[in-house]
Amino acid sequence: MARGCLASGVRRVTAVALPRMWLGPNAHEAVSLYHRAREAGLSVLRALATANLASFKEAWAFRKTIARQVGCSVRTVARALRQAREAGLIGVARAKRGERPKDEQGNPIELPCGFSHRWVIGWGEAGQRVKAAVEQARAKFMAKAIVNGKPGAPNSPRPRPFRPRSVEELERELARRYPPRPPPDTPS
């Protein structure tokens, strides 16, 4: 699953890309929780298992589904969830007898057995950090463009006005860039 290499005396681990890394649609939240889980002391495999919960806003995924996605045992996922709960990364609520989970509209969700509702503490912060980073980069680019007077700055004139080319000029440019090739030899 992972391979290591020795470079300058430091061991680096490169994970092999999976066809679909996360169960849910929110990859930025999953990556954020993965890094927080690693900082909290979870192993790589346990952090991956925990991060799969963050790819959903509300996680109802079974441990077996997470184990299949990550490529580990169900027991490893159980240990990961327990360790993440103890570290304060996730919250867990078990179903009471006869209780059915409800969707966002309040309609009951049919599950074949009991459920365990899991949610990520701090979910949504990753999206806000990404948005703030994009805005900061945009502001930096615009400030630099204004100071240097380069194109792209607000209300700056175009350095060279567009000049339409004639057919002859276009043909000359095409012939220069793409010279005609001789026809391939025909087999006899």
Buried (B, 14 or more C-beta within 10 A) or exposed (E): EEEEEEEEEEEEEEEEEEEEBBBBEBBBBBBBBBEBBBEBEBBBBBBBBBBBBBBBBBBBBBBEBBBEBBEBEBEBBBBBBEBBBEBEBBEBEEBEEEEEBEEEEEEEEEEEEEBBEBBBBBBEBBEEEBEEEEEEEEEEEEEEBBEEEEEEBEEEEEEEEEEEEEEEEEEEEEEEEEEEEEEEEEEE
